[in-house]
Each structure stands twice: as C-alpha cells, then as structure tokens.
Amino acid sequence: MATIGIELDKESLVVTKGRDFTWAFDNIDAQGNPTPFPPGDLFFELETGGEHNCVQQVEILGAEDGIYTFSYDGAESEPIDFYNADQSPYDLTVDVRSALENIPAIGAGNVKVSRTGLNPVWHLNVKLTGHSQNEKQRLNVTNLLGWLGQQLGEGRMILSYRANDTDPIRFEADAPTIQAALEELPQLGKGNIVVTKVTGGVGTNFDIEYTGLLAARDVDLITVHAYKQDANDFFGGGLTGNLLTRFDTRTIQNGRRSVLDGRMMDTLTQKVMQFFEMFDNKLPIELEFDIKSNTEFTIICRSLKGYTEVDLVTFDVLFNGGMLKQFFENQTLLAGAVESVAVDQYWNHRYTVEFINKAGNRPHPLLVGNASALTNDITATPVTPEIRTEYIDLGRRATTLWDFDIEGSRATLKVESEEVDTIGNRTPWQLVFLPEGEPRGGFPVTRGNVTVQQ
C-alpha cells in the first residue's frame, strides 16, 4: 500500500540520567541561510503516559462565621457562606463545588469536592494560682504496749529513700536525730528536708517536709523498716522492740509548683490527654501551649479524629471551664494549683478538590483562598481565620511537553535534570510546530525514541 501523508525518519533523542538536557538549532531556508521561525510554538511531545488528575487539599481554619472565596489562575469565585458546624451542620462541599464550577476557566462538572476532615479545636484558657506547695510526708512510730513496751524493748529502724538506707535509728529518736540521718543520704543532702515532731494522734508522729532544692516537687516516698539485726538481740531488747513496734510512712501533701515550667507542662499534658480519653472512645488530640506568662496560658487541643456533619448530631465531647477545673482539682499534682479555666471551641474544615472530566489528566494552578471576610469571637487567645491550599497530586497529561525558546531564527531548549530523570528509556517523541492561533494539533517535524544513558 502506498504511503499517504508525511513519513518521518526516526531519530534518537539522547539524554543523560542526572544531567540537564540542552539543544539549540537554527531554522534554515532552502538556500541554507538562517531565517526567522514563523509565529507559533515549537516543542518536543514525549509520550510519557501515567496521566492522572490534579488533586488539591483545601483547609478552612479558625473560622466561626463570614464568607470566603477561591481564586483560580487569577479569577475569583463567587462568595461562599461559612456555616458554624455547632449551629448548622451543613455540608459545605456543595457550596465549594458550585463556586468553583462558576469560574469560567473551570466550568460545570469539572471538579469533584470531597470532605476529608471536620475537626474540633478547643482552647483551654488556664490561670494558675502561683502558690506552690512543698511535699510533706509523715512518719509514724507506735509501740503496741505504749510506755511499757518502750521499757521492755529498744529497737531500731532504717529509713530508705530511692533504695538508699540511713544508719539504724532508735525508735525513740527525736526529730533532729531523724533529720540528721536523712541528710546523710546523697539524694537528699543538707538543707533539703525539715523534720518536725507532731503532737497528737496515735504513737509518735514526725512530719518530713522537702525544702531547698526539693521544694515544690513531687518526690518519692520515704520508706521505713526494722533493723533486722536487732531481731537476734533478745537480752538487749531488740527482738522485743521489733515485735512490739509498728511504723509506717505516707504522703500527707504532694509537692507541686503552681507556675508553668517544664514539669507543670508535662503534668498538664498528661492530665488533659486523660480528660479527653473520657469522651468519644478516647479521642486522640495534639496539644500546643500558647504562653502569656508563667501563670496564664492557653492549651490548644486539636482533635486528630475527623467527623462528618451527620456525626455532629451525636457529638458528645461537650464540656465547660468549670467541669475541667473540677477535673484538675481531683488530680493529686494539680489540686489547689488552678485558679480558673475558660474554654473556647471551633471547627476546622478540610476538603479535597479533584479536577475531572474536561479538566482531568493535567496540571492546574494552585487554588488561592481569601479568608479576609471570615470571623470568630475568640478573644482570650485570638485566632485569625485562614485558608490553606496545597497539592496532593499535581496532575499529569499523557504527554510531556518540552518547549523551545524562539528568537528570530534560533530555537533553544534547556530541561533541568530533575525533569529529565522522569523520562524513561525508549519513550516515543515527536518534535512539533504549532502555528500561532491554532489551539492544538500542529505539524510534526521529526520523531523517534528517547535513549537514556547513565
């Protein structure tokens, strides 16, 4: 069969992996002289395949009311009403899609908008009292026979702190003796504890208060046990003393600070996490501290779990500052430390916008959001509403175009190495000239396959 049309000889386009590709040539007339290119575009068309849609993520953050818009390649959409999810659980994807489709460059039916997140955010505005308290522990020594028992036997006890023991201390020892023995332990040291005898109660009681370097800290409990060697001392009264004497230690006041420092932040982080775990199947959250002073700050709690509008009907993570303050008061390390708690709450919205149908299988400009007319009523830690957009997938045509720069009779091309590396070996290509005013098609100049060399 005869050949119909223009049959082009196949040529090889050689690129080097990891290197830029450059090429330049002149337009030559029949006499071999350079002549200006006619108006139009000159480009390599490479059949790379792998076509897919452009997908972008849109986030509307920190808003409670107002309107917003999107711009596509400089063209702005019509205003979109923002609906407060607490007051009106309305599916905003319909409004977003409609506004984008009304941009002429996009058109009806060419975008798909899907909700990917409706996430609550809480601002816990906390004020601490600023009044710290030292840890206090009580040592009790009780002889079961009272004064008579003390006369019948004299035993000794060992006090331990973090697995370090004091020398044996007589059961009848006074407060200075007990304090001196404890100060010999390297983890305590001099000036960091005060032991005082407490009147009243059963037996003999001593309060051990942590001061100095250990002030306002949650510290380990001192433990007490009998000096075991006395158990063999029958005639000296050691055995009798051990049998007749009971002793114990307990914490009567937990040490804590009442200002925001590293330890308090760790404690609050742990307790806030525990608070949210009481709701909605252990609601996962991330925390951020916005600090105004060492007694006033806001804990920003962002839910990592997303919801849908239907979920809001049964949404049960509902609380106020009074409930949270009471929860803190019931925690050992926070009792008396929190003066007040106030709570603000709002919802962040997240969508994906996929360009489909006539707009599918190609890249698109990133949408630009305008949040200037969005508002909220949060004042303790002000939040400026914003719209964030980013690419999830850039989108790709079935063909990749490498455009030449034309100046007079000279055509030049430079392709960066990163783009060169996306072209596979033996990829078919054509060199095409598209005359000015022609939307697509053009004239083939030559063709071939890519050779990729290392």
C-alpha positions as CSV (number, residue, x, y, z in Angstrom):
1,M,0.0,0.0,0.0
2,A,1.3,3.5,-0.8
3,T,2.2,5.8,2.0
4,I,-0.3,8.6,2.5
5,G,0.9,11.7,4.3
6,I,4.3,12.7,5.5
7,E,6.5,9.8,6.7
8,L,9.2,10.9,9.1
9,D,12.5,9.2,9.6
10,K,13.1,8.1,13.1
11,E,15.8,9.8,15.1
12,S,17.2,9.3,18.5
13,L,16.9,11.8,21.3
14,V,19.7,11.1,23.8
15,V,19.5,12.3,27.4
16,T,21.9,11.5,30.3
17,K,20.5,10.5,33.7
18,G,21.1,13.1,36.4
19,R,22.1,15.8,33.9
20,D,20.4,18.8,32.2
21,F,19.5,18.5,28.6
22,T,20.2,21.4,26.2
23,W,19.8,21.7,22.5
24,A,19.8,24.6,20.0
25,F,19.4,24.9,16.3
26,D,18.7,27.4,13.5
27,N,15.7,27.5,11.0
28,I,17.4,27.1,7.6
29,D,15.8,28.0,4.3
30,A,16.2,26.1,1.0
31,Q,19.4,28.1,0.3
32,G,21.0,27.1,3.6
33,N,20.5,30.6,5.2
34,P,19.1,31.2,8.7
35,T,15.6,32.5,8.5
36,P,13.2,33.6,11.3
37,F,10.7,31.0,12.5
38,P,7.1,31.7,11.7
39,P,4.9,32.8,14.6
40,G,4.0,29.8,16.8
41,D,5.3,27.3,19.3
42,L,8.0,24.6,18.9
43,F,8.1,21.7,21.4
44,F,9.0,18.1,22.0
45,E,6.0,16.0,22.7
46,L,7.0,12.9,24.7
47,E,4.5,10.1,25.2
48,T,5.3,9.5,28.9
49,G,1.9,8.1,29.9
50,G,0.9,8.0,33.6
51,E,-1.8,10.5,33.2
52,H,-3.8,11.4,36.3
53,N,-6.0,14.1,37.8
54,C,-4.8,17.1,39.7
55,V,-5.9,16.9,43.4
56,Q,-5.6,19.8,45.8
57,Q,-6.3,20.0,49.6
58,V,-8.3,23.0,51.0
59,E,-8.4,23.8,54.7
60,I,-10.6,26.5,56.3
61,L,-9.1,27.1,59.7
62,G,-10.1,29.1,62.8
63,A,-13.4,30.5,61.5
64,E,-16.9,30.7,63.0
65,D,-18.8,33.0,60.6
66,G,-18.4,35.1,57.5
67,I,-17.7,34.5,53.8
68,Y,-14.7,33.4,51.7
69,T,-13.6,32.9,48.1
70,F,-11.2,31.0,46.0
71,S,-9.2,32.2,43.0
72,Y,-8.1,30.0,40.1
73,D,-5.3,31.4,37.9
74,G,-6.3,35.0,39.0
75,A,-10.1,34.5,38.5
76,E,-12.0,34.8,41.8
77,S,-15.1,32.7,42.7
78,E,-18.4,34.0,44.0
79,P,-18.6,34.4,47.8
80,I,-19.1,31.2,49.8
81,D,-21.1,31.4,53.1
82,F,-19.3,29.8,56.1
83,Y,-21.7,27.8,58.3
84,N,-20.8,27.2,62.0
85,A,-20.8,23.5,62.5
86,D,-22.2,23.7,66.0
87,Q,-25.2,25.8,64.9
88,S,-25.8,24.5,61.4
89,P,-24.2,21.1,60.5
90,Y,-24.4,21.8,56.7
91,D,-22.3,20.1,54.0
92,L,-20.1,22.9,52.7
93,T,-18.8,20.7,49.8
94,V,-21.9,21.6,47.7
95,D,-21.2,25.4,48.1
96,V,-17.5,25.0,47.4
97,R,-18.1,22.9,44.2
98,S,-20.7,25.4,42.9
99,A,-18.4,28.4,43.4
100,L,-15.5,26.7,41.6
101,E,-17.7,25.5,38.7
102,N,-18.9,29.1,38.2
103,I,-15.3,30.1,37.4
104,P,-15.3,30.1,33.6
105,A,-11.8,28.5,33.3
106,I,-13.1,25.5,35.3
107,G,-16.7,25.1,34.2
108,A,-19.6,22.9,35.3
109,G,-18.9,19.2,36.0
110,N,-15.1,19.6,36.0
111,V,-14.4,19.5,39.8
112,K,-15.2,17.0,42.5
113,V,-15.2,18.3,46.1
114,S,-15.0,15.8,49.0
115,R,-14.9,16.3,52.7
116,T,-11.8,14.8,54.3
117,G,-11.9,16.4,57.8
118,L,-14.2,18.2,60.2
119,N,-12.1,18.5,63.2
120,P,-12.9,20.2,66.5
121,V,-10.4,22.5,68.3
122,W,-10.5,23.6,71.9
123,H,-8.7,26.5,73.6
124,L,-8.3,25.8,77.3
125,N,-7.5,29.2,78.8
126,V,-5.9,28.4,82.1
127,K,-4.8,30.6,85.0
128,L,-2.7,29.2,87.8
129,T,-2.7,30.4,91.4
130,G,1.0,31.0,91.5
131,H,1.2,29.4,95.0
132,S,3.4,26.4,95.2
133,Q,3.5,23.8,98.0
134,N,6.2,21.5,99.4
135,E,5.9,17.8,99.6
136,K,5.1,16.6,103.2
137,Q,5.4,13.0,104.4
138,R,4.5,11.6,107.8
139,L,6.5,9.0,109.8
140,N,4.6,7.2,112.5
141,V,6.2,5.1,115.2
142,T,3.8,3.2,117.5
143,N,4.6,0.8,120.3
144,L,1.8,-1.6,120.8
145,L,2.2,-1.5,124.6
146,G,2.8,2.2,124.8
147,W,5.3,3.4,127.5
148,L,5.6,-0.1,129.0
149,G,6.5,-1.6,125.7
150,Q,9.3,1.0,125.2
151,Q,10.8,0.0,128.6
152,L,10.7,-3.7,127.7
153,G,12.5,-3.4,124.4
154,E,14.5,-1.0,122.4
155,G,14.6,-1.5,118.6
156,R,16.0,0.4,115.7
157,M,14.6,1.4,112.3
158,I,16.0,2.1,108.8
159,L,14.7,4.9,106.6
160,S,15.1,4.5,102.9
161,Y,14.9,7.0,100.0
162,R,15.4,5.7,96.5
163,A,16.9,2.4,97.7
164,N,19.5,4.2,99.9
165,D,19.4,3.4,103.6
166,T,20.1,5.6,106.6
167,D,22.1,4.2,109.5
168,P,20.0,2.5,112.2
169,I,17.8,5.0,114.1
170,R,16.4,4.2,117.6
171,F,12.6,4.0,117.8
172,E,12.7,6.7,120.5
173,A,14.8,9.1,118.4
174,D,13.8,12.8,118.2
175,A,13.2,15.0,115.1
176,P,16.8,16.4,114.9
177,T,18.2,12.9,115.0
178,I,15.9,11.7,112.3
179,Q,16.7,14.8,110.1
180,A,20.4,14.3,110.6
181,A,20.2,10.7,109.5
182,L,18.2,11.6,106.4
183,E,20.6,14.4,105.4
184,E,23.4,11.9,105.2
185,L,21.7,10.3,102.2
186,P,23.3,11.8,99.0
187,Q,19.9,12.1,97.2
188,L,18.6,14.4,100.0
189,G,21.6,16.3,101.4
190,K,21.6,19.1,104.0
191,G,19.1,21.9,103.7
192,N,16.6,20.0,101.6
193,I,14.4,18.5,104.4
194,V,13.0,19.6,107.7
195,V,11.7,17.1,110.2
196,T,9.3,18.2,113.0
197,K,7.5,16.3,115.7
198,V,3.8,16.5,115.5
199,T,1.7,16.4,118.7
200,G,-1.5,14.3,119.0
201,G,-2.5,11.2,117.2
202,V,-1.6,7.6,117.9
203,G,2.1,6.9,118.6
204,T,4.9,9.3,117.8
205,N,4.5,11.3,114.5
206,F,7.0,13.3,112.5
207,D,6.4,15.5,109.5
208,I,9.1,15.4,106.9
209,E,8.9,18.5,104.6
210,Y,11.0,18.8,101.5
211,T,12.7,22.2,101.1
212,G,15.6,23.8,99.3
213,L,16.4,22.0,96.1
214,L,13.5,19.7,96.6
215,A,10.9,22.4,97.3
216,A,7.7,22.3,95.3
217,R,8.5,19.0,93.8
218,D,6.7,15.7,93.7
219,V,9.2,13.4,95.3
220,D,9.4,9.7,96.2
221,L,8.0,8.4,99.4
222,I,10.5,7.6,102.2
223,T,10.0,4.0,103.4
224,V,10.8,2.5,106.8
225,H,11.6,-1.0,108.1
226,A,13.0,-2.6,111.2
227,Y,16.7,-3.1,111.6
228,K,16.9,-6.8,111.0
229,Q,20.0,-7.5,113.1
230,D,18.1,-6.4,116.2
231,A,15.9,-9.5,115.8
232,N,18.6,-11.6,117.3
233,D,19.1,-9.3,120.3
234,F,16.8,-10.8,122.9
235,F,18.5,-9.7,126.0
236,G,19.2,-6.2,124.7
237,G,15.5,-5.7,123.9
238,G,15.9,-5.5,120.1
239,L,13.8,-8.6,119.4
240,T,11.1,-7.3,121.8
241,G,11.2,-3.8,120.3
242,N,10.8,-5.1,116.8
243,L,7.8,-7.3,117.8
244,L,6.1,-4.6,119.7
245,T,6.7,-1.6,117.4
246,R,4.8,-0.7,114.3
247,F,5.8,2.1,111.9
248,D,4.8,3.5,108.5
249,T,5.2,6.5,106.2
250,R,2.6,8.2,104.0
251,T,2.3,11.3,101.9
252,I,0.1,14.0,103.5
253,Q,0.7,16.8,101.0
254,N,2.0,16.3,97.4
255,G,4.7,18.7,96.3
256,R,3.9,20.8,93.3
257,R,4.6,24.1,91.6
258,S,1.8,26.5,90.7
259,V,3.6,28.2,87.8
260,L,4.2,26.9,84.3
261,D,7.5,25.2,83.9
262,G,8.6,22.0,82.2
263,R,7.3,19.8,85.0
264,M,3.9,21.6,85.1
265,M,3.6,21.4,81.3
266,D,4.3,17.6,81.4
267,T,1.7,17.2,84.1
268,L,-0.9,19.3,82.3
269,T,-0.3,17.5,79.0
270,Q,-0.8,14.1,80.7
271,K,-3.9,15.2,82.6
272,V,-5.5,16.9,79.6
273,M,-5.0,13.8,77.5
274,Q,-6.6,11.7,80.2
275,F,-9.5,14.2,80.3
276,F,-10.2,13.7,76.6
277,E,-9.9,10.0,76.9
278,M,-13.1,10.0,78.9
279,F,-15.0,11.1,75.8
280,D,-15.8,9.5,72.4
281,N,-13.7,6.3,72.6
282,K,-10.5,8.0,73.8
283,L,-10.5,11.0,71.5
284,P,-6.9,11.4,70.1
285,I,-5.6,15.0,70.2
286,E,-2.4,17.0,69.8
287,L,-1.6,19.9,72.2
288,E,0.1,23.2,71.8
289,F,0.8,25.7,74.6
290,D,0.4,29.4,73.9
291,I,2.1,31.1,76.9
292,K,1.3,34.6,78.1
293,S,3.1,34.4,81.5
294,N,4.1,31.7,83.9
295,T,0.6,31.6,85.4
296,E,-1.6,32.4,82.3
297,F,-1.6,30.4,79.1
298,T,-3.8,28.6,76.6
299,I,-3.6,24.9,75.8
300,I,-4.7,24.5,72.2
301,C,-6.2,21.0,71.7
302,R,-6.7,19.8,68.1
303,S,-8.7,16.6,67.5
304,L,-6.9,14.2,65.2
305,K,-10.2,12.5,64.6
306,G,-12.4,13.9,61.8
307,Y,-16.2,13.9,61.8
308,T,-18.9,14.3,59.3
309,E,-22.0,16.6,59.5
310,V,-24.1,13.6,60.5
311,D,-21.8,12.8,63.4
312,L,-22.5,16.2,64.9
313,V,-26.0,15.1,65.9
314,T,-24.4,12.7,68.5
315,F,-21.2,14.6,69.2
316,D,-20.6,14.2,72.9
317,V,-17.3,16.0,73.7
318,L,-19.1,18.8,75.4
319,F,-17.7,20.5,78.5
320,N,-17.1,23.9,80.1
321,G,-14.4,25.5,82.1
322,G,-16.0,24.6,85.4
323,M,-16.0,20.9,84.5
324,L,-12.4,20.9,83.5
325,K,-11.3,22.9,86.6
326,Q,-13.0,20.3,88.8
327,F,-11.2,17.5,87.0
328,F,-7.9,19.3,87.7
329,E,-8.8,19.7,91.3
330,N,-9.3,16.0,91.6
331,Q,-5.7,15.3,90.4
332,T,-3.1,14.9,93.1
333,L,-0.5,17.1,91.4
334,L,-2.9,19.9,90.4
335,A,-5.1,20.2,93.5
336,G,-5.1,23.9,94.5
337,A,-2.9,24.9,91.6
338,V,-5.5,26.1,89.1
339,E,-7.3,29.4,89.7
340,S,-9.6,29.4,86.7
341,V,-10.3,27.6,83.3
342,A,-12.3,29.0,80.4
343,V,-13.0,27.1,77.2
344,D,-13.4,28.2,73.5
345,Q,-14.2,25.8,70.8
346,Y,-14.5,25.9,67.0
347,W,-14.2,23.6,63.9
348,N,-11.6,23.3,61.2
349,H,-12.8,22.1,57.7
350,R,-10.8,20.2,55.2
351,Y,-11.7,19.2,51.6
352,T,-10.1,17.7,48.5
353,V,-10.7,19.3,45.2
354,E,-10.2,17.0,42.2
355,F,-10.2,18.3,38.6
356,I,-12.1,15.8,36.5
357,N,-13.7,15.3,33.0
358,K,-12.6,18.1,30.7
359,A,-10.2,19.4,33.4
360,G,-8.8,16.0,34.2
361,N,-5.4,14.4,33.4
362,R,-3.4,17.6,33.5
363,P,-1.8,20.1,36.0
364,H,-3.7,23.1,37.4
365,P,-2.7,26.3,39.2
366,L,-3.0,26.0,43.0
367,L,-6.2,27.4,44.3
368,V,-5.8,30.6,46.4
369,G,-8.2,31.2,49.3
370,N,-9.3,34.6,50.5
371,A,-10.2,34.5,54.3
372,S,-10.3,38.2,54.9
373,A,-14.1,38.2,55.5
374,L,-14.1,35.2,57.9
375,T,-14.5,35.9,61.6
376,N,-14.6,34.3,65.0
377,D,-15.4,35.5,68.6
378,I,-12.4,34.1,70.4
379,T,-10.6,36.8,72.4
380,A,-8.5,35.0,75.1
381,T,-6.0,33.7,72.5
382,P,-7.1,35.4,69.3
383,V,-7.3,33.2,66.2
384,T,-7.0,34.7,62.7
385,P,-9.1,32.7,60.2
386,E,-7.1,31.4,57.3
387,I,-7.4,29.2,54.2
388,R,-4.6,26.9,53.3
389,T,-4.3,25.1,50.0
390,E,-1.7,22.5,48.8
391,Y,-1.2,19.9,46.2
392,I,-2.0,16.3,46.9
393,D,-1.2,15.4,43.3
394,L,0.0,17.8,40.7
395,G,-1.9,16.1,37.8
396,R,-0.2,14.9,34.7
397,R,-1.0,14.6,31.0
398,A,-0.4,11.6,28.9
399,T,2.3,13.6,27.1
400,T,5.1,15.7,28.5
401,L,5.9,18.9,26.6
402,W,9.4,20.5,26.4
403,D,9.0,24.0,24.9
404,F,11.7,25.8,22.9
405,D,12.5,29.4,23.3
406,I,12.5,31.1,19.8
407,E,14.4,34.3,19.0
408,G,14.5,35.0,15.3
409,S,16.0,32.0,13.5
410,R,17.3,30.4,16.7
411,A,15.5,27.8,18.8
412,T,16.9,26.8,22.2
413,L,15.9,24.3,24.8
414,K,17.0,23.6,28.3
415,V,15.5,20.9,30.6
416,E,16.5,20.6,34.2
417,S,18.0,17.3,35.3
418,E,15.1,16.6,37.7
419,E,12.6,16.6,34.8
420,V,15.0,14.7,32.5
421,D,15.1,11.9,35.1
422,T,11.3,11.4,34.8
423,I,11.7,10.3,31.1
424,G,12.1,6.5,30.6
425,N,14.2,4.8,28.1
426,R,12.6,4.2,24.6
427,T,9.9,6.8,25.3
428,P,8.3,7.8,21.9
429,W,8.6,11.5,21.0
430,Q,7.8,14.0,18.2
431,L,9.1,17.4,17.5
432,V,6.1,19.5,16.8
433,F,5.5,23.1,15.4
434,L,2.1,24.6,16.4
435,P,1.3,27.7,14.3
436,E,0.1,30.8,16.1
437,G,-3.7,30.8,16.6
438,E,-4.1,27.0,16.3
439,P,-5.3,25.6,19.6
440,R,-4.0,22.1,19.1
441,G,-2.5,19.7,16.6
442,G,0.4,21.3,14.7
443,F,2.9,19.9,12.3
444,P,5.3,17.0,13.0
445,V,8.9,17.9,12.2
446,T,10.6,14.7,13.2
447,R,10.1,11.7,15.6
448,G,11.9,9.0,17.4
449,N,12.6,7.3,20.7
450,V,14.5,8.5,23.8
451,T,17.7,6.9,24.7
452,V,18.7,7.3,28.3
453,Q,22.3,6.9,29.1
454,Q,23.9,6.6,32.5
